[in-house]
């Protein structure tokens, strides 16, 4: 919900655009998965309890595919 249905982000919420080439913590699939699982700096909540390892891996791959890399 925070990044929107197309991953373009919501500036008012502080949710970055996931479809551009700007990465705050690194662009590897592993770093993206870590962000999903553990959250970031009180801004991005941890999704580990909700998604688990397998779904987090799939979502990380999808987010990686959104970028212009």
N, CA, C and O atoms as a DFTB+ gen file, in Angstrom:
276 C
 N C O
     1  1       0.822      -1.195       0.000
     2  2       0.000       0.000       0.000
     3  2       0.870       1.265       0.000
     4  3       0.526       2.248      -0.657
     5  1       1.971       1.249       0.715
     6  2       2.805       2.444       0.840
     7  2       3.468       2.844      -0.484
     8  3       3.619       4.031      -0.772
     9  1       3.852       1.872      -1.266
    10  2       4.545       2.166      -2.524
    11  2       3.590       2.240      -3.709
    12  3       4.014       2.532      -4.827
    13  1       2.311       1.980      -3.477
    14  2       1.311       2.046      -4.526
    15  2       1.274       0.790      -5.384
    16  3       2.215      -0.003      -5.370
    17  1       0.199       0.609      -6.125
    18  2       0.025      -0.612      -6.924
    19  2       1.060      -0.789      -8.039
    20  3       1.309      -1.908      -8.487
    21  1       1.647       0.296      -8.475
    22  2       2.650       0.220      -9.540
    23  2       4.074       0.384      -9.023
    24  3       5.024       0.391      -9.805
    25  1       4.225       0.517      -7.698
    26  2       5.547       0.649      -7.104
    27  2       6.164       2.020      -7.277
    28  3       7.372       2.172      -7.096
    29  1       5.374       3.024      -7.622
    30  2       5.893       4.372      -7.889
    31  2       6.161       5.176      -6.626
    32  3       6.751       6.255      -6.688
    33  1       5.733       4.657      -5.479
    34  2       5.992       5.343      -4.225
    35  2       4.917       6.333      -3.853
    36  3       4.073       6.699      -4.670
    37  1       4.960       6.760      -2.607
    38  2       4.046       7.786      -2.096
    39  2       4.887       8.757      -1.292
    40  3       5.206       8.507      -0.130
    41  1       5.240       9.859      -1.914
    42  2       6.135      10.834      -1.311
    43  2       5.630      11.326       0.038
    44  3       6.420      11.509       0.963
    45  1       4.326      11.541       0.161
    46  2       3.752      12.052       1.410
    47  2       3.968      11.080       2.573
    48  3       4.034      11.502       3.728
    49  1       4.077       9.791       2.277
    50  2       4.291       8.784       3.306
    51  2       5.768       8.458       3.490
    52  3       6.137       7.719       4.403
    53  1       6.604       9.004       2.629
    54  2       8.032       8.697       2.692
    55  2       8.386       7.366       2.042
    56  3       9.466       6.825       2.278
    57  1       7.479       6.836       1.222
    58  2       7.707       5.557       0.543
    59  2       8.335       5.830      -0.825
    60  3       7.690       6.431      -1.684
    61  1       9.581       5.399      -1.040
    62  2      10.266       5.717      -2.289
    63  2       9.710       4.975      -3.497
    64  3       9.048       3.944      -3.379
    65  1      10.006       5.539      -4.659
    66  2       9.673       4.936      -5.938
    67  2      10.537       3.691      -6.111
    68  3      11.761       3.770      -6.007
    69  1       9.924       2.560      -6.369
    70  2      10.667       1.311      -6.548
    71  2      10.931       1.001      -8.022
    72  3      11.526      -0.025      -8.349
    73  1      10.485       1.894      -8.906
    74  2      10.631       1.629     -10.338
    75  2      11.761       2.412     -10.986
    76  3      12.025       2.252     -12.177
    77  1      12.420       3.248     -10.220
    78  2      13.534       4.017     -10.787
    79  2      14.852       3.331     -10.441
    80  3      14.857       2.213      -9.927
    81  1      15.931       3.977     -10.713
    82  2      17.250       3.392     -10.482
    83  2      17.907       3.911      -9.201
    84  3      19.118       3.774      -9.030
    85  1      17.124       4.503      -8.305
    86  2      17.643       5.049      -7.056
    87  2      17.346       4.053      -5.934
    88  3      16.189       3.730      -5.666
    89  1      18.406       3.575      -5.285
    90  2      18.260       2.607      -4.204
    91  2      18.917       3.167      -2.946
    92  3      20.087       3.550      -2.968
    93  1      18.169       3.214      -1.863
    94  2      18.678       3.776      -0.616
    95  2      19.642       2.842       0.102
    96  3      20.565       3.309       0.768
    97  1      19.448       1.540      -0.019
    98  2      20.245       0.579       0.746
    99  2      20.971      -0.436      -0.128
   100  3      21.634      -1.328       0.401
   101  1      20.868      -0.328      -1.430
   102  2      21.493      -1.270      -2.347
   103  2      20.450      -1.933      -3.218
   104  3      19.293      -2.075      -2.822
   105  1      20.863      -2.338      -4.402
   106  2      19.914      -2.827      -5.399
   107  2      19.905      -4.339      -5.575
   108  3      19.212      -4.842      -6.459
   109  1      20.648      -5.074      -4.764
   110  2      20.651      -6.525      -4.955
   111  2      19.366      -7.131      -4.410
   112  3      18.718      -6.574      -3.523
   113  1      19.019      -8.274      -4.958
   114  2      17.816      -8.955      -4.496
   115  2      17.932      -9.306      -3.011
   116  3      16.937      -9.269      -2.286
   117  1      19.134      -9.643      -2.557
   118  2      19.353      -9.974      -1.148
   119  2      19.097      -8.799      -0.219
   120  3      18.503      -8.967       0.846
   121  1      19.538      -7.612      -0.615
   122  2      19.318      -6.411       0.200
   123  2      17.833      -6.063       0.221
   124  3      17.299      -5.663       1.256
   125  1      17.176      -6.214      -0.909
   126  2      15.736      -5.930      -0.967
   127  2      14.978      -6.896      -0.058
   128  3      14.071      -6.489       0.669
   129  1      15.350      -8.171      -0.100
   130  2      14.698      -9.165       0.752
   131  2      14.933      -8.838       2.225
   132  3      14.020      -8.955       3.042
   133  1      16.146      -8.433       2.561
   134  2      16.456      -8.065       3.949
   135  2      15.578      -6.894       4.392
   136  3      15.079      -6.889       5.517
   137  1      15.390      -5.915       3.527
   138  2      14.538      -4.767       3.843
   139  2      13.110      -5.221       4.100
   140  3      12.473      -4.764       5.049
   141  1      12.607      -6.114       3.266
   142  2      11.242      -6.626       3.433
   143  2      11.121      -7.374       4.760
   144  3      10.167      -7.169       5.511
   145  1      12.085      -8.235       5.042
   146  2      12.013      -9.051       6.250
   147  2      12.227      -8.252       7.538
   148  3      11.517      -8.461       8.522
   149  1      13.198      -7.342       7.535
   150  2      13.596      -6.660       8.768
   151  2      13.095      -5.228       8.895
   152  3      13.100      -4.669       9.992
   153  1      12.663      -4.626       7.792
   154  2      12.260      -3.231       7.827
   155  2      13.468      -2.313       7.771
   156  3      14.607      -2.780       7.743
   157  1      13.225      -1.007       7.754
   158  2      14.310      -0.015       7.688
   159  2      14.007       1.211       8.536
   160  3      12.979       1.863       8.353
   161  1      14.891       1.516       9.451
   162  2      14.930       2.783      10.194
   163  2      13.584       3.287      10.706
   164  3      13.348       4.495      10.726
   165  1      12.728       2.411      11.107
   166  2      11.435       2.853      11.630
   167  2      10.492       3.383      10.566
   168  3       9.388       3.819      10.894
   169  1      10.888       3.360       9.318
   170  2      10.042       3.848       8.225
   171  2       9.323       2.703       7.519
   172  3       8.105       2.721       7.341
   173  1      10.106       1.718       7.129
   174  2       9.575       0.529       6.454
   175  2       9.412      -0.548       7.517
   176  3      10.404      -1.034       8.059
   177  1       8.171      -0.930       7.824
   178  2       7.984      -1.947       8.865
   179  2       8.424      -3.331       8.393
   180  3       8.361      -3.640       7.203
   181  1       8.859      -4.140       9.315
   182  2       9.223      -5.523       9.026
   183  2       7.987      -6.286       8.551
   184  3       6.897      -6.132       9.102
   185  1       8.171      -7.092       7.542
   186  2       7.076      -7.902       7.008
   187  2       7.297      -9.397       7.275
   188  3       6.555     -10.238       6.769
   189  1       8.319      -9.719       8.070
   190  2       8.702     -11.115       8.298
   191  2       7.550     -11.959       8.853
   192  3       7.284     -13.048       8.344
   193  1       6.879     -11.480       9.869
   194  2       5.796     -12.248      10.483
   195  2       4.629     -12.436       9.519
   196  3       3.952     -13.464       9.554
   197  1       4.397     -11.459       8.671
   198  2       3.269     -11.504       7.741
   199  2       3.574     -12.351       6.510
   200  3       2.731     -13.136       6.075
   201  1       4.776     -12.199       5.942
   202  2       5.107     -12.856       4.672
   203  2       5.923     -14.133       4.818
   204  3       5.717     -15.083       4.062
   205  1       6.836     -14.172       5.765
   206  2       7.736     -15.306       5.884
   207  2       8.843     -15.254       4.829
   208  3       8.858     -14.362       3.980
   209  1       9.758     -16.203       4.888
   210  2      10.941     -16.228       4.014
   211  2      10.586     -16.408       2.537
   212  3      11.058     -15.648       1.691
   213  1       9.763     -17.400       2.223
   214  2       9.482     -17.732       0.821
   215  2       8.785     -16.595       0.081
   216  3       9.207     -16.216      -1.012
   217  1       7.734     -16.056       0.662
   218  2       7.012     -14.960       0.004
   219  2       7.873     -13.710      -0.076
   220  3       7.779     -12.956      -1.045
   221  1       8.711     -13.478       0.929
   222  2       9.605     -12.326       0.898
   223  2      10.584     -12.434      -0.262
   224  3      10.897     -11.434      -0.909
   225  1      11.064     -13.631      -0.525
   226  2      11.974     -13.855      -1.651
   227  2      11.270     -13.548      -2.977
   228  3      11.851     -12.902      -3.849
   229  1      10.049     -13.997      -3.130
   230  2       9.282     -13.749      -4.362
   231  2       9.019     -12.262      -4.537
   232  3       9.160     -11.735      -5.641
   233  1       8.643     -11.585      -3.474
   234  2       8.373     -10.147      -3.558
   235  2       9.655      -9.376      -3.841
   236  3       9.632      -8.405      -4.597
   237  1      10.762      -9.785      -3.255
   238  2      12.049      -9.128      -3.532
   239  2      12.396      -9.252      -5.008
   240  3      12.858      -8.287      -5.617
   241  1      12.181     -10.415      -5.584
   242  2      12.455     -10.610      -7.015
   243  2      11.555      -9.715      -7.855
   244  3      11.995      -9.146      -8.854
   245  1      10.292      -9.590      -7.449
   246  2       9.362      -8.721      -8.182
   247  2       9.800      -7.259      -8.085
   248  3       9.820      -6.556      -9.095
   249  1      10.144      -6.804      -6.906
   250  2      10.575      -5.412      -6.732
   251  2      11.836      -5.145      -7.548
   252  3      11.965      -4.105      -8.193
   253  1      12.747      -6.085      -7.509
   254  2      13.980      -5.954      -8.314
   255  2      13.629      -5.807      -9.794
   256  3      14.263      -5.028     -10.506
   257  1      12.631      -6.546     -10.256
   258  2      12.241      -6.483     -11.674
   259  2      11.597      -5.151     -12.050
   260  3      11.589      -4.782     -13.224
   261  1      11.058      -4.430     -11.074
   262  2      10.422      -3.135     -11.350
   263  2      11.447      -2.049     -11.702
   264  3      11.143      -1.104     -12.430
   265  1      12.652      -2.202     -11.176
   266  2      13.643      -1.153     -11.358
   267  2      14.118      -1.093     -12.818
   268  3      13.927      -2.025     -13.598
   269  1      14.721       0.003     -13.138
   270  2      15.180       0.229     -14.514
   271  2      16.589      -0.304     -14.731
   272  3      17.290       0.168     -15.626
   273  1      17.018      -1.273     -13.936
   274  2      18.375      -1.786     -14.034
   275  2      18.568      -2.651     -15.243
   276  3      19.665      -3.162     -15.468
